[in-house]
Amino acid sequence: MKKNELICCRLKRLPKSMLVEAARTATRINPVNHPRMDQLAGLMRGFRATPQRIAVMTTSYWGSAGVKLTVGFLDDAPADLRKRILLHMNAWNKDANIQFVPGNTDPQVRISRVGGKDGGYWSYVGTEILHIPKGKATMNLEEFTMDTLESEFHRVVRHETGHTLGFPHEHMRRALVDKIDRKKAIAYFKRMDGWSEQETIDQVLTPIEESAIRGTIADPKSIMCYQIPGSITKNGKPIVGGLDIDESDYRFTGQIYPKKAAAKKKK
Ligand SMILES: [Zn+2]
């Protein structure tokens, strides 16, 4: 990695062959993940509810009782770095019932810091991490060390943790989408993620104003905004997206994983 080159998040999704199984897991853990049939019918004319199509629409949030996940590192990350990463992961718990705790035996969240083919910054989304084989990473923070800028811990660790919590990428405003080179974007996501042209159009090239996708944070400054590498923008500059968890991120997270529900349960 070149020093001045900003690394953008690459959302990791399970292979398509695992989607149906993963959707079943998601619905078992949290029935709310299942798409509402009336919404599906309204969204797509002539919708046929095949397991594949339902799976695509299924979200991967953990249950409303809250999130408590164990975190381990796949390399010899020093103790101070582990602590610092955990601290930023737990920044999400300000208004929500979320806990990331260190775990040495079979940790649920597994962090690697590799470069190369599997490098960059990425995380699988929500309950999908349960389908990653033990010993394999669910999140990668390429070359993160104690020397990494504090602002990168905010921008990157918190963003990737958002994915682990089940948040997808938020759509961008039209002004930002217009900066993307369509052809290059379609080629890029095909190469990197195996997406069809239509998937890239739906996921990346459709501005938030026009997107029919609901249930995520409708906030262009959200930390979960798409990050677009300079190689596929018209002016060659990356689109960085939100730099930290903002108020609406916190609000939305508090609705998905409310603190009150947890308090009630304990009584
Ligand atoms: Zn991301």
py3Dmol code that shows the C-alpha trace and the ligand (Angstrom):
import py3Dmol

protein = """\
ATOM      1  CA  MET A   1       0.000   0.000   0.000  1.00  0.00           C
ATOM      2  CA  LYS A   2       1.284   3.429  -0.899  1.00  0.00           C
ATOM      3  CA  LYS A   3       1.385   5.793   2.038  1.00  0.00           C
ATOM      4  CA  ASN A   4      -0.885   8.448   0.550  1.00  0.00           C
ATOM      5  CA  GLU A   5      -3.343   6.081  -1.004  1.00  0.00           C
ATOM      6  CA  LEU A   6      -6.616   6.029   0.842  1.00  0.00           C
ATOM      7  CA  ILE A   7      -8.073   2.565   1.212  1.00  0.00           C
ATOM      8  CA  CYS A   8     -11.821   2.319   0.703  1.00  0.00           C
ATOM      9  CA  CYS A   9     -14.021  -0.313   2.262  1.00  0.00           C
ATOM     10  CA  ARG A  10     -14.931  -3.285   0.146  1.00  0.00           C
ATOM     11  CA  LEU A  11     -18.107  -4.843   1.417  1.00  0.00           C
ATOM     12  CA  LYS A  12     -17.698  -8.586   1.784  1.00  0.00           C
ATOM     13  CA  ARG A  13     -20.685 -10.720   0.947  1.00  0.00           C
ATOM     14  CA  LEU A  14     -21.008 -14.457   1.128  1.00  0.00           C
ATOM     15  CA  PRO A  15     -20.882 -16.337  -2.156  1.00  0.00           C
ATOM     16  CA  LYS A  16     -24.289 -16.445  -3.857  1.00  0.00           C
ATOM     17  CA  SER A  17     -24.514 -20.201  -3.299  1.00  0.00           C
ATOM     18  CA  MET A  18     -24.654 -19.556   0.461  1.00  0.00           C
ATOM     19  CA  LEU A  19     -27.251 -16.787   0.395  1.00  0.00           C
ATOM     20  CA  VAL A  20     -30.302 -18.942   1.071  1.00  0.00           C
ATOM     21  CA  GLU A  21     -28.668 -20.719   4.003  1.00  0.00           C
ATOM     22  CA  ALA A  22     -27.405 -17.417   5.426  1.00  0.00           C
ATOM     23  CA  ALA A  23     -30.874 -15.877   5.100  1.00  0.00           C
ATOM     24  CA  ARG A  24     -32.266 -18.793   7.090  1.00  0.00           C
ATOM     25  CA  THR A  25     -29.722 -18.137   9.836  1.00  0.00           C
ATOM     26  CA  ALA A  26     -30.542 -14.426   9.807  1.00  0.00           C
ATOM     27  CA  THR A  27     -34.282 -15.094  10.178  1.00  0.00           C
ATOM     28  CA  ARG A  28     -33.745 -17.698  12.900  1.00  0.00           C
ATOM     29  CA  ILE A  29     -31.647 -15.281  14.977  1.00  0.00           C
ATOM     30  CA  ASN A  30     -33.877 -12.304  14.283  1.00  0.00           C
ATOM     31  CA  PRO A  31     -37.251 -12.869  12.554  1.00  0.00           C
ATOM     32  CA  VAL A  32     -37.407  -9.169  11.672  1.00  0.00           C
ATOM     33  CA  ASN A  33     -34.711  -9.830   9.069  1.00  0.00           C
ATOM     34  CA  HIS A  34     -37.262 -11.534   6.848  1.00  0.00           C
ATOM     35  CA  PRO A  35     -38.604  -9.124   4.237  1.00  0.00           C
ATOM     36  CA  ARG A  36     -42.246  -8.227   4.547  1.00  0.00           C
ATOM     37  CA  MET A  37     -44.166  -9.872   1.763  1.00  0.00           C
ATOM     38  CA  ASP A  38     -46.411  -6.849   1.151  1.00  0.00           C
ATOM     39  CA  GLN A  39     -43.295  -4.711   0.697  1.00  0.00           C
ATOM     40  CA  LEU A  40     -41.818  -7.218  -1.713  1.00  0.00           C
ATOM     41  CA  ALA A  41     -44.959  -7.311  -3.779  1.00  0.00           C
ATOM     42  CA  GLY A  42     -45.112  -3.525  -3.859  1.00  0.00           C
ATOM     43  CA  LEU A  43     -41.492  -3.223  -4.900  1.00  0.00           C
ATOM     44  CA  MET A  44     -41.453  -5.633  -7.761  1.00  0.00           C
ATOM     45  CA  ARG A  45     -44.244  -6.250 -10.185  1.00  0.00           C
ATOM     46  CA  GLY A  46     -44.857  -9.919 -10.777  1.00  0.00           C
ATOM     47  CA  PHE A  47     -42.702 -10.845  -7.805  1.00  0.00           C
ATOM     48  CA  ARG A  48     -42.289 -14.552  -7.283  1.00  0.00           C
ATOM     49  CA  ALA A  49     -41.162 -15.442  -3.802  1.00  0.00           C
ATOM     50  CA  THR A  50     -38.384 -17.892  -4.567  1.00  0.00           C
ATOM     51  CA  PRO A  51     -35.942 -18.627  -1.719  1.00  0.00           C
ATOM     52  CA  GLN A  52     -33.164 -16.925  -3.711  1.00  0.00           C
ATOM     53  CA  ARG A  53     -35.084 -13.696  -4.137  1.00  0.00           C
ATOM     54  CA  ILE A  54     -36.216 -13.640  -0.539  1.00  0.00           C
ATOM     55  CA  ALA A  55     -32.616 -14.245   0.518  1.00  0.00           C
ATOM     56  CA  VAL A  56     -31.432 -11.210  -1.421  1.00  0.00           C
ATOM     57  CA  MET A  57     -33.951  -9.046   0.444  1.00  0.00           C
ATOM     58  CA  THR A  58     -33.217 -10.521   3.865  1.00  0.00           C
ATOM     59  CA  THR A  59     -31.277  -8.313   6.247  1.00  0.00           C
ATOM     60  CA  SER A  60     -28.651  -9.612   8.699  1.00  0.00           C
ATOM     61  CA  TYR A  61     -29.279  -7.723  11.915  1.00  0.00           C
ATOM     62  CA  TRP A  62     -28.686  -9.365  15.259  1.00  0.00           C
ATOM     63  CA  GLY A  63     -31.697  -9.603  17.565  1.00  0.00           C
ATOM     64  CA  SER A  64     -33.358  -6.682  19.300  1.00  0.00           C
ATOM     65  CA  ALA A  65     -32.117  -8.110  22.625  1.00  0.00           C
ATOM     66  CA  GLY A  66     -28.790  -6.579  21.659  1.00  0.00           C
ATOM     67  CA  VAL A  67     -25.395  -7.577  20.386  1.00  0.00           C
ATOM     68  CA  LYS A  68     -22.745  -9.258  22.447  1.00  0.00           C
ATOM     69  CA  LEU A  69     -19.950 -10.684  20.360  1.00  0.00           C
ATOM     70  CA  THR A  70     -16.508 -12.008  21.199  1.00  0.00           C
ATOM     71  CA  VAL A  71     -13.572 -10.624  19.243  1.00  0.00           C
ATOM     72  CA  GLY A  72     -10.280 -12.319  18.468  1.00  0.00           C
ATOM     73  CA  PHE A  73      -7.241 -11.533  16.342  1.00  0.00           C
ATOM     74  CA  LEU A  74      -5.792 -13.938  13.807  1.00  0.00           C
ATOM     75  CA  ASP A  75      -2.266 -12.587  14.168  1.00  0.00           C
ATOM     76  CA  ASP A  76       0.015 -11.469  16.973  1.00  0.00           C
ATOM     77  CA  ALA A  77      -1.530  -8.002  17.276  1.00  0.00           C
ATOM     78  CA  PRO A  78      -0.058  -6.375  20.400  1.00  0.00           C
ATOM     79  CA  ALA A  79      -2.248  -5.934  23.472  1.00  0.00           C
ATOM     80  CA  ASP A  80      -2.424  -2.144  23.226  1.00  0.00           C
ATOM     81  CA  LEU A  81      -3.613  -2.330  19.620  1.00  0.00           C
ATOM     82  CA  ARG A  82      -6.252  -4.945  20.454  1.00  0.00           C
ATOM     83  CA  LYS A  83      -7.505  -2.718  23.231  1.00  0.00           C
ATOM     84  CA  ARG A  84      -7.618   0.319  20.959  1.00  0.00           C
ATOM     85  CA  ILE A  85      -9.544  -1.495  18.217  1.00  0.00           C
ATOM     86  CA  LEU A  86     -12.025  -2.857  20.781  1.00  0.00           C
ATOM     87  CA  LEU A  87     -12.492   0.653  22.138  1.00  0.00           C
ATOM     88  CA  HIS A  88     -13.527   1.946  18.711  1.00  0.00           C
ATOM     89  CA  MET A  89     -15.775  -1.044  18.045  1.00  0.00           C
ATOM     90  CA  ASN A  90     -17.548  -0.328  21.310  1.00  0.00           C
ATOM     91  CA  ALA A  91     -18.062   3.316  20.331  1.00  0.00           C
ATOM     92  CA  TRP A  92     -21.309   2.018  18.786  1.00  0.00           C
ATOM     93  CA  ASN A  93     -22.790   1.327  22.232  1.00  0.00           C
ATOM     94  CA  LYS A  94     -23.378   4.993  23.111  1.00  0.00           C
ATOM     95  CA  ASP A  95     -27.160   4.727  22.673  1.00  0.00           C
ATOM     96  CA  ALA A  96     -27.433   1.025  21.918  1.00  0.00           C
ATOM     97  CA  ASN A  97     -27.093  -2.343  23.586  1.00  0.00           C
ATOM     98  CA  ILE A  98     -23.849  -3.439  21.949  1.00  0.00           C
ATOM     99  CA  GLN A  99     -20.846  -5.116  23.471  1.00  0.00           C
ATOM    100  CA  PHE A 100     -17.684  -6.388  21.865  1.00  0.00           C
ATOM    101  CA  VAL A 101     -15.556  -8.348  24.299  1.00  0.00           C
ATOM    102  CA  PRO A 102     -12.174 -10.027  23.876  1.00  0.00           C
ATOM    103  CA  GLY A 103     -12.451 -13.761  23.347  1.00  0.00           C
ATOM    104  CA  ASN A 104      -9.677 -16.275  22.830  1.00  0.00           C
ATOM    105  CA  THR A 105     -11.707 -19.427  22.283  1.00  0.00           C
ATOM    106  CA  ASP A 106     -13.685 -19.489  19.036  1.00  0.00           C
ATOM    107  CA  PRO A 107     -14.203 -15.742  18.811  1.00  0.00           C
ATOM    108  CA  GLN A 108     -17.214 -14.742  16.687  1.00  0.00           C
ATOM    109  CA  VAL A 109     -15.545 -11.670  15.177  1.00  0.00           C
ATOM    110  CA  ARG A 110     -12.101 -12.503  13.821  1.00  0.00           C
ATOM    111  CA  ILE A 111      -9.807  -9.708  12.729  1.00  0.00           C
ATOM    112  CA  SER A 112      -6.880 -10.035  10.357  1.00  0.00           C
ATOM    113  CA  ARG A 113      -4.548  -7.299   9.108  1.00  0.00           C
ATOM    114  CA  VAL A 114      -3.392  -8.800   5.842  1.00  0.00           C
ATOM    115  CA  GLY A 115      -2.583  -7.112   2.558  1.00  0.00           C
ATOM    116  CA  GLY A 116      -2.513  -8.540  -0.959  1.00  0.00           C
ATOM    117  CA  LYS A 117      -5.371 -10.474  -2.458  1.00  0.00           C
ATOM    118  CA  ASP A 118      -7.506 -10.478   0.705  1.00  0.00           C
ATOM    119  CA  GLY A 119      -6.247  -7.098   1.814  1.00  0.00           C
ATOM    120  CA  GLY A 120      -7.924  -3.774   2.325  1.00  0.00           C
ATOM    121  CA  TYR A 121     -10.654  -2.892   4.744  1.00  0.00           C
ATOM    122  CA  TRP A 122     -13.692  -5.113   4.821  1.00  0.00           C
ATOM    123  CA  SER A 123     -16.151  -6.996   7.003  1.00  0.00           C
ATOM    124  CA  TYR A 124     -18.933  -9.454   6.415  1.00  0.00           C
ATOM    125  CA  VAL A 125     -22.384  -8.176   7.335  1.00  0.00           C
ATOM    126  CA  GLY A 126     -24.189  -9.014  10.581  1.00  0.00           C
ATOM    127  CA  THR A 127     -25.242 -12.616  11.102  1.00  0.00           C
ATOM    128  CA  GLU A 128     -23.365 -13.597   7.911  1.00  0.00           C
ATOM    129  CA  ILE A 129     -20.197 -13.802  10.002  1.00  0.00           C
ATOM    130  CA  LEU A 130     -21.589 -17.030  11.507  1.00  0.00           C
ATOM    131  CA  HIS A 131     -21.125 -18.690   8.111  1.00  0.00           C
ATOM    132  CA  ILE A 132     -17.405 -17.917   7.875  1.00  0.00           C
ATOM    133  CA  PRO A 133     -15.280 -20.966   8.730  1.00  0.00           C
ATOM    134  CA  LYS A 134     -13.551 -20.779  12.120  1.00  0.00           C
ATOM    135  CA  GLY A 135      -9.984 -19.607  11.730  1.00  0.00           C
ATOM    136  CA  LYS A 136     -10.898 -17.313   8.842  1.00  0.00           C
ATOM    137  CA  ALA A 137     -11.269 -13.570   9.209  1.00  0.00           C
ATOM    138  CA  THR A 138     -14.651 -11.874   9.351  1.00  0.00           C
ATOM    139  CA  MET A 139     -12.996  -8.430   9.234  1.00  0.00           C
ATOM    140  CA  ASN A 140      -9.739  -7.161   7.776  1.00  0.00           C
ATOM    141  CA  LEU A 141      -7.907  -4.007   8.807  1.00  0.00           C
ATOM    142  CA  GLU A 142      -4.881  -3.992   6.523  1.00  0.00           C
ATOM    143  CA  GLU A 143      -1.703  -2.912   8.261  1.00  0.00           C
ATOM    144  CA  PHE A 144      -3.403  -1.274  11.226  1.00  0.00           C
ATOM    145  CA  THR A 145      -0.846  -0.577  13.966  1.00  0.00           C
ATOM    146  CA  MET A 146      -0.531   1.728  16.959  1.00  0.00           C
ATOM    147  CA  ASP A 147       1.063   4.217  14.526  1.00  0.00           C
ATOM    148  CA  THR A 148      -2.106   4.412  12.419  1.00  0.00           C
ATOM    149  CA  LEU A 149      -3.753   7.831  12.666  1.00  0.00           C
ATOM    150  CA  GLU A 150      -6.484   8.183  15.265  1.00  0.00           C
ATOM    151  CA  SER A 151      -8.794   9.524  12.532  1.00  0.00           C
ATOM    152  CA  GLU A 152      -8.410   6.212  10.673  1.00  0.00           C
ATOM    153  CA  PHE A 153      -9.558   4.299  13.737  1.00  0.00           C
ATOM    154  CA  HIS A 154     -12.700   6.462  13.649  1.00  0.00           C
ATOM    155  CA  ARG A 155     -13.236   6.227   9.892  1.00  0.00           C
ATOM    156  CA  VAL A 156     -12.291   2.604   9.309  1.00  0.00           C
ATOM    157  CA  VAL A 157     -12.664   0.530  12.477  1.00  0.00           C
ATOM    158  CA  ARG A 158     -16.057   2.051  13.271  1.00  0.00           C
ATOM    159  CA  HIS A 159     -17.268   1.647   9.676  1.00  0.00           C
ATOM    160  CA  GLU A 160     -16.249  -2.009   9.464  1.00  0.00           C
ATOM    161  CA  THR A 161     -17.801  -2.621  12.870  1.00  0.00           C
ATOM    162  CA  GLY A 162     -21.012  -1.149  11.473  1.00  0.00           C
ATOM    163  CA  HIS A 163     -21.009  -3.947   8.905  1.00  0.00           C
ATOM    164  CA  THR A 164     -20.495  -6.517  11.671  1.00  0.00           C
ATOM    165  CA  LEU A 165     -23.572  -5.019  13.344  1.00  0.00           C
ATOM    166  CA  GLY A 166     -25.561  -5.715  10.183  1.00  0.00           C
ATOM    167  CA  PHE A 167     -25.456  -2.332   8.454  1.00  0.00           C
ATOM    168  CA  PRO A 168     -25.033  -2.365   4.689  1.00  0.00           C
ATOM    169  CA  HIS A 169     -23.675   0.584   2.749  1.00  0.00           C
ATOM    170  CA  GLU A 170     -25.889   3.626   2.669  1.00  0.00           C
ATOM    171  CA  HIS A 171     -26.731   5.076  -0.711  1.00  0.00           C
ATOM    172  CA  MET A 172     -25.156   8.376  -1.697  1.00  0.00           C
ATOM    173  CA  ARG A 173     -26.638  11.654  -2.784  1.00  0.00           C
ATOM    174  CA  ARG A 174     -26.987  12.324  -6.492  1.00  0.00           C
ATOM    175  CA  ALA A 175     -24.148  14.882  -6.418  1.00  0.00           C
ATOM    176  CA  LEU A 176     -21.767  12.136  -5.300  1.00  0.00           C
ATOM    177  CA  VAL A 177     -23.141   9.429  -7.556  1.00  0.00           C
ATOM    178  CA  ASP A 178     -22.599  11.797 -10.495  1.00  0.00           C
ATOM    179  CA  LYS A 179     -18.858  11.744  -9.772  1.00  0.00           C
ATOM    180  CA  ILE A 180     -18.664   8.035 -10.481  1.00  0.00           C
ATOM    181  CA  ASP A 181     -17.636   6.736 -13.897  1.00  0.00           C
ATOM    182  CA  ARG A 182     -20.465   4.294 -14.627  1.00  0.00           C
ATOM    183  CA  LYS A 183     -18.564   2.034 -16.980  1.00  0.00           C
ATOM    184  CA  LYS A 184     -15.576   1.751 -14.696  1.00  0.00           C
ATOM    185  CA  ALA A 185     -17.812   1.169 -11.690  1.00  0.00           C
ATOM    186  CA  ILE A 186     -19.689  -1.654 -13.390  1.00  0.00           C
ATOM    187  CA  ALA A 187     -16.397  -3.277 -14.429  1.00  0.00           C
ATOM    188  CA  TYR A 188     -14.893  -2.759 -10.962  1.00  0.00           C
ATOM    189  CA  PHE A 189     -17.718  -4.330  -8.978  1.00  0.00           C
ATOM    190  CA  LYS A 190     -17.953  -7.181 -11.442  1.00  0.00           C
ATOM    191  CA  ARG A 191     -14.255  -7.891 -10.965  1.00  0.00           C
ATOM    192  CA  MET A 192     -14.117  -7.354  -7.192  1.00  0.00           C
ATOM    193  CA  ASP A 193     -17.504  -8.639  -6.064  1.00  0.00           C
ATOM    194  CA  GLY A 194     -18.929 -10.593  -8.978  1.00  0.00           C
ATOM    195  CA  TRP A 195     -21.853  -8.178  -9.247  1.00  0.00           C
ATOM    196  CA  SER A 196     -23.982  -7.985 -12.360  1.00  0.00           C
ATOM    197  CA  GLU A 197     -24.479  -4.628 -14.054  1.00  0.00           C
ATOM    198  CA  GLN A 198     -27.930  -4.349 -12.473  1.00  0.00           C
ATOM    199  CA  GLU A 199     -26.553  -5.031  -8.992  1.00  0.00           C
ATOM    200  CA  THR A 200     -24.020  -2.226  -9.347  1.00  0.00           C
ATOM    201  CA  ILE A 201     -26.722   0.103 -10.660  1.00  0.00           C
ATOM    202  CA  ASP A 202     -28.981  -0.731  -7.691  1.00  0.00           C
ATOM    203  CA  GLN A 203     -26.283  -0.699  -5.032  1.00  0.00           C
ATOM    204  CA  VAL A 204     -23.980   2.112  -6.098  1.00  0.00           C
ATOM    205  CA  LEU A 205     -25.337   4.105  -9.033  1.00  0.00           C
ATOM    206  CA  THR A 206     -28.825   4.809  -7.716  1.00  0.00           C
ATOM    207  CA  PRO A 207     -28.879   7.966  -5.579  1.00  0.00           C
ATOM    208  CA  ILE A 208     -30.575   7.922  -2.207  1.00  0.00           C
ATOM    209  CA  GLU A 209     -33.291  10.244  -3.548  1.00  0.00           C
ATOM    210  CA  GLU A 210     -34.401   7.562  -5.981  1.00  0.00           C
ATOM    211  CA  SER A 211     -33.648   4.431  -4.040  1.00  0.00           C
ATOM    212  CA  ALA A 212     -36.578   2.249  -3.050  1.00  0.00           C
ATOM    213  CA  ILE A 213     -34.485   0.572  -0.402  1.00  0.00           C
ATOM    214  CA  ARG A 214     -35.761   1.392   3.040  1.00  0.00           C
ATOM    215  CA  GLY A 215     -34.875   0.415   6.533  1.00  0.00           C
ATOM    216  CA  THR A 216     -31.324   1.662   6.478  1.00  0.00           C
ATOM    217  CA  ILE A 217     -30.039   5.004   7.606  1.00  0.00           C
ATOM    218  CA  ALA A 218     -31.196   7.664   5.144  1.00  0.00           C
ATOM    219  CA  ASP A 219     -28.297   9.946   5.918  1.00  0.00           C
ATOM    220  CA  PRO A 220     -25.650  11.007   3.419  1.00  0.00           C
ATOM    221  CA  LYS A 221     -23.192  11.791   6.228  1.00  0.00           C
ATOM    222  CA  SER A 222     -23.627   8.370   7.777  1.00  0.00           C
ATOM    223  CA  ILE A 223     -20.428   6.504   8.517  1.00  0.00           C
ATOM    224  CA  MET A 224     -22.003   3.678   6.512  1.00  0.00           C
ATOM    225  CA  CYS A 225     -21.965   5.628   3.248  1.00  0.00           C
ATOM    226  CA  TYR A 226     -20.347   3.969   0.298  1.00  0.00           C
ATOM    227  CA  GLN A 227     -16.633   4.553  -0.058  1.00  0.00           C
ATOM    228  CA  ILE A 228     -15.603   4.754  -3.685  1.00  0.00           C
ATOM    229  CA  PRO A 229     -11.976   4.379  -4.795  1.00  0.00           C
ATOM    230  CA  GLY A 230     -10.461   7.081  -7.010  1.00  0.00           C
ATOM    231  CA  SER A 231      -9.924   4.529  -9.772  1.00  0.00           C
ATOM    232  CA  ILE A 232     -13.628   4.599 -10.660  1.00  0.00           C
ATOM    233  CA  THR A 233     -14.461   8.285 -10.208  1.00  0.00           C
ATOM    234  CA  LYS A 234     -14.411  10.766 -13.079  1.00  0.00           C
ATOM    235  CA  ASN A 235     -11.892  13.066 -11.386  1.00  0.00           C
ATOM    236  CA  GLY A 236      -9.750  10.279  -9.959  1.00  0.00           C
ATOM    237  CA  LYS A 237     -10.425  11.313  -6.374  1.00  0.00           C
ATOM    238  CA  PRO A 238     -11.957   8.843  -3.924  1.00  0.00           C
ATOM    239  CA  ILE A 239     -15.342   9.442  -2.300  1.00  0.00           C
ATOM    240  CA  VAL A 240     -14.583   9.064   1.365  1.00  0.00           C
ATOM    241  CA  GLY A 241     -18.047   9.067   2.934  1.00  0.00           C
ATOM    242  CA  GLY A 242     -18.730   9.700   6.615  1.00  0.00           C
ATOM    243  CA  LEU A 243     -15.691  10.018   8.856  1.00  0.00           C
ATOM    244  CA  ASP A 244     -17.290   9.009  12.127  1.00  0.00           C
ATOM    245  CA  ILE A 245     -20.509   7.672  13.616  1.00  0.00           C
ATOM    246  CA  ASP A 246     -22.925  10.607  13.442  1.00  0.00           C
ATOM    247  CA  GLU A 247     -26.049  11.422  15.404  1.00  0.00           C
ATOM    248  CA  SER A 248     -28.439   9.708  13.022  1.00  0.00           C
ATOM    249  CA  ASP A 249     -26.242   6.588  12.990  1.00  0.00           C
ATOM    250  CA  TYR A 250     -26.465   6.508  16.777  1.00  0.00           C
ATOM    251  CA  ARG A 251     -30.223   7.081  16.664  1.00  0.00           C
ATOM    252  CA  PHE A 252     -30.805   4.312  14.149  1.00  0.00           C
ATOM    253  CA  THR A 253     -28.563   1.905  16.049  1.00  0.00           C
ATOM    254  CA  GLY A 254     -30.495   2.674  19.211  1.00  0.00           C
ATOM    255  CA  GLN A 255     -33.703   1.680  17.436  1.00  0.00           C
ATOM    256  CA  ILE A 256     -32.304  -1.596  16.117  1.00  0.00           C
ATOM    257  CA  TYR A 257     -30.557  -2.560  19.355  1.00  0.00           C
ATOM    258  CA  PRO A 258     -32.419  -0.603  22.031  1.00  0.00           C
ATOM    259  CA  LYS A 259     -30.909  -0.277  25.477  1.00  0.00           C
ATOM    260  CA  LYS A 260     -34.338  -0.268  27.149  1.00  0.00           C
ATOM    261  CA  ALA A 261     -35.280  -3.751  25.978  1.00  0.00           C
ATOM    262  CA  ALA A 262     -32.121  -5.087  27.550  1.00  0.00           C
ATOM    263  CA  ALA A 263     -32.772  -3.306  30.836  1.00  0.00           C
ATOM    264  CA  LYS A 264     -36.325  -4.679  30.949  1.00  0.00           C
ATOM    265  CA  LYS A 265     -35.155  -8.227  30.408  1.00  0.00           C
ATOM    266  CA  LYS A 266     -32.771  -8.108  33.327  1.00  0.00           C
ATOM    267  CA  LYS A 267     -35.528  -7.152  35.772  1.00  0.00           C
TER     268      LYS A 267
END
"""
ligand_1 = """\
1
ZN
Zn -18.118 -0.684 3.994
"""
view = py3Dmol.view(width=600, height=400)
view.addModel(protein, "pdb")
view.setStyle({"model": 0}, {"cartoon": {"style": "trace"}})
view.addModel(ligand_1, "xyz")
view.setStyle({"model": 1}, {"stick": {}})
view.zoomTo()
view.show()
